Amino acid sequence: MNEEMHPSRWGDPARAAALPDATRGLVEMVFGVYDRPAVDHPTLPPSALGADLLAGLAAIVGADQVRTDDETRRLRTRGKSTPDLLRARSGDLGDAPDAVVRPGDHDEVASVLAFAVEHRLAVVPFGGGTSVTGGLVARRAGFVGVLSLDLVRMKRLLAVDHTSMTATLEPGLRGPEAEALLAAEGLTLGHYPQSWEFASIGGFAATRSSGQSSAGYGRFDALVVGLSVATPRGRVDLGSAPANAAGPDLRQLFLGSEGTFGVITSVTVRVRRLPAVKVYEGWRWPSFADGAAAVRTLAQAGLLPTVIRLSDEAETAINLADPAAVGGEGSAGCLMITGYEGEQAAVDAKRAAVTAVLTGLGGDGTGTAAGEKWAHGRFDAPYLRDSMLDAGVLVETLETATFWSNVERLYADVKAALTAALGDPSIVLCHISHVYETGCSLYFTVAAKESADPLAQWDKAKTAASDAMIAAGATITHHHAVGTDHKPWFAQEVGPLGVSVLRAVKADLDPTGILNPGVLIP
Ligand SMILES: Cc1cc2nc3c(=O)[nH]c(=O)nc-3n(C[C@H](O)[C@H](O)[C@H](O)COP(=O)(O)OP(=O)(O)OC[C@H]3O[C@@H](n4cnc5c(N)ncnc54)[C@H](O)[C@@H]3O)c2cc1C
């Protein structure tokens, strides 16, 4: 697999593909398609950094590790949301950094930050570049230039403690690289977001990411037991015990701080033994409400499998590639995927207990075919988004979370807001993606015929959906983080005093505001 993603598409450039004929026929029927031209080699604005500044950076990290060529800067421009891709496709590279700097260790990161403070350079930490919320789009105004601080060289497994079952990883390790290093020790992290193939350990921590196996392994922030951070004011090392009562948990201050308080230079995580067995299976429910009640029952009985997700009627119909069933209430029912990972005996016991509960609640076990299909294609959907964009269909996702008593309202309100804003023809799909005893997250996917101004079209839908989330008392993000895109709603969610606390922390750790200006902090 290529290490670098395509600059204006998701993932490995070698895997870019046109829509399969059957899907194209279906898409044509629903939306009417056209082939959208993309500008493939747009030119970048020249780098604003003079030779003196570049020489100063080279003195810290080495001349080879300071890059100003067009291709490197282009690959470090923005993230991978649909608006990011649309801008890149239209040749807009206005947010490109002036230079890409690649430090090799914590001390080099710290020195680059000191240099940036001295010379008034904005610094954007870059892990895998998979942000979908504008987390890599720093404000340029007020700065001499913008540096992308690319953590790609920091890829070591620093320590493994087989007794405590922890491992310390550098931030630039991508998901597969981290798993390969741990597998050599007989261990796994078990963190598999859909962006796993390209997203990094530092990025997971900085955004409080959640993986598809979060029911079994936990969200990324729950896996972190310690971390080191380079800030413009100095080094912070946190996590000296599995748990403590030593004041507020400062680890939580840096988890989710999206590069605005400091650069995470190592992360110590809880690890598990490599699972001997993995089994994924499907369950059919008459309705989304029936399936959701079953998920809740499992969560509250302490019986969650490693993977559990539940598609609504429309998403189930699309998954089954049955266009006639889209929107047809109850036609295809709702598909639930359950997955079990671990030692054979533990998997067998959990699977038997879950099966008894789900059968008792009226679920229809469909065997392993649907589960295997999901497991096989679990990282493929983003490639399909590109093919749909090529065909003039706007595709994007958004997510939120709430307590169980509010799920029905949130689902209805966000779906209605998206449908009204996107108009006809459009499709809104949803699944329960992450589950807790007290509630769950809802993950929406939309597809609409692209208008003449798709950025404005999406902005209108996203605003309507975000307003609906906050009005329903839900969160603006369960796992995609805040970035620049969610800031107005994040401010409403935490309130004026919450914003004031964040600004105070920022002012203390980063007094000149060089770290990701404009990101996260309202
Ligand atoms: C197709 C697709 C599917 C996705 N699926 C999921 C999913 O299933 N679950 C999920 O949680 N998210 C998902 N995401 C969102 C994204 O992958 C996560 O937010 C991920 O954690 C970002 O990691 P990254 O290494 O790519 O970070 P980047 O995109 O490089 O950075 C994200 C933010 O963190 C900051 N940052 C990065 N590294 C550091 C560091 N070492 N120290 C301080 N700040 C840092 C950046 O400056 C930026 O603000 C998906 C995104 C895409 C495009």
PDBQT file of the ligand as one rigid body, heavy atoms in Angstrom, charges set to zero:
ROOT
HETATM    1  C1  LIG A 601     -12.870   8.061   5.592  1.00  0.00    +0.000 C 
HETATM    2  C2  LIG A 601     -12.720   8.454   7.025  1.00  0.00    +0.000 A 
HETATM    3  C3  LIG A 601     -13.192   7.613   8.011  1.00  0.00    +0.000 A 
HETATM    4  C4  LIG A 601     -13.055   7.985   9.365  1.00  0.00    +0.000 A 
HETATM    5  N1  LIG A 601     -13.493   7.119  10.319  1.00  0.00    +0.000 NA
HETATM    6  C5  LIG A 601     -13.320   7.433  11.626  1.00  0.00    +0.000 A 
HETATM    7  C6  LIG A 601     -13.728   6.525  12.647  1.00  0.00    +0.000 A 
HETATM    8  O1  LIG A 601     -14.218   5.424  12.375  1.00  0.00    +0.000 OA
HETATM    9  N2  LIG A 601     -13.526   6.897  13.938  1.00  0.00    +0.000 N 
HETATM   10  C7  LIG A 601     -12.924   8.076  14.265  1.00  0.00    +0.000 A 
HETATM   11  O2  LIG A 601     -12.736   8.352  15.442  1.00  0.00    +0.000 OA
HETATM   12  N3  LIG A 601     -12.564   8.958  13.307  1.00  0.00    +0.000 NA
HETATM   13  C8  LIG A 601     -12.728   8.670  12.014  1.00  0.00    +0.000 A 
HETATM   14  N4  LIG A 601     -12.321   9.554  11.045  1.00  0.00    +0.000 N 
HETATM   15  C9  LIG A 601     -11.721  10.832  11.439  1.00  0.00    +0.000 C 
HETATM   16  C10 LIG A 601     -10.189  10.793  11.598  1.00  0.00    +0.000 C 
HETATM   17  O3  LIG A 601      -9.654   9.649  10.980  1.00  0.00    +0.000 OA
HETATM   18  C11 LIG A 601      -9.810  10.802  13.072  1.00  0.00    +0.000 C 
HETATM   19  O4  LIG A 601     -10.090  12.081  13.594  1.00  0.00    +0.000 OA
HETATM   20  C12 LIG A 601      -8.329  10.462  13.327  1.00  0.00    +0.000 C 
HETATM   21  O5  LIG A 601      -8.164  10.258  14.712  1.00  0.00    +0.000 OA
HETATM   22  C13 LIG A 601      -7.360  11.532  12.877  1.00  0.00    +0.000 C 
HETATM   23  O6  LIG A 601      -6.058  10.990  12.945  1.00  0.00    +0.000 OA
HETATM   24  P1  LIG A 601      -4.903  11.539  11.985  1.00  0.00    +0.000 P 
HETATM   25  O7  LIG A 601      -3.645  10.887  12.398  1.00  0.00    +0.000 OA
HETATM   26  O8  LIG A 601      -5.274  11.410  10.571  1.00  0.00    +0.000 OA
HETATM   27  O9  LIG A 601      -4.870  13.065  12.422  1.00  0.00    +0.000 OA
HETATM   28  P2  LIG A 601      -4.733  14.355  11.519  1.00  0.00    +0.000 P 
HETATM   29  O10 LIG A 601      -5.858  14.434  10.547  1.00  0.00    +0.000 OA
HETATM   30  O11 LIG A 601      -3.366  14.442  10.972  1.00  0.00    +0.000 OA
HETATM   31  O12 LIG A 601      -4.939  15.459  12.651  1.00  0.00    +0.000 OA
HETATM   32  C14 LIG A 601      -6.159  15.621  13.313  1.00  0.00    +0.000 C 
HETATM   33  C15 LIG A 601      -6.025  16.752  14.347  1.00  0.00    +0.000 C 
HETATM   34  O13 LIG A 601      -5.128  16.364  15.374  1.00  0.00    +0.000 OA
HETATM   35  C16 LIG A 601      -3.963  17.182  15.384  1.00  0.00    +0.000 C 
HETATM   36  N5  LIG A 601      -2.845  16.273  15.609  1.00  0.00    +0.000 N 
HETATM   37  C17 LIG A 601      -2.447  15.225  14.851  1.00  0.00    +0.000 A 
HETATM   38  N6  LIG A 601      -1.400  14.607  15.425  1.00  0.00    +0.000 NA
HETATM   39  C18 LIG A 601      -1.128  15.270  16.577  1.00  0.00    +0.000 A 
HETATM   40  C19 LIG A 601      -0.163  15.123  17.603  1.00  0.00    +0.000 A 
HETATM   41  N7  LIG A 601       0.747  14.142  17.584  1.00  0.00    +0.000 N 
HETATM   42  N8  LIG A 601      -0.183  15.995  18.637  1.00  0.00    +0.000 NA
HETATM   43  C20 LIG A 601      -1.090  16.983  18.692  1.00  0.00    +0.000 A 
HETATM   44  N9  LIG A 601      -2.014  17.182  17.741  1.00  0.00    +0.000 NA
HETATM   45  C21 LIG A 601      -2.047  16.330  16.695  1.00  0.00    +0.000 A 
HETATM   46  C22 LIG A 601      -3.950  17.869  14.040  1.00  0.00    +0.000 C 
HETATM   47  O14 LIG A 601      -3.273  19.107  14.076  1.00  0.00    +0.000 OA
HETATM   48  C23 LIG A 601      -5.428  18.016  13.755  1.00  0.00    +0.000 C 
HETATM   49  O15 LIG A 601      -5.972  19.124  14.409  1.00  0.00    +0.000 OA
HETATM   50  C24 LIG A 601     -12.447   9.214   9.700  1.00  0.00    +0.000 A 
HETATM   51  C25 LIG A 601     -11.952  10.044   8.678  1.00  0.00    +0.000 A 
HETATM   52  C26 LIG A 601     -12.091   9.664   7.359  1.00  0.00    +0.000 A 
HETATM   53  C27 LIG A 601     -11.541  10.562   6.289  1.00  0.00    +0.000 C 
ENDROOT
TORSDOF 0
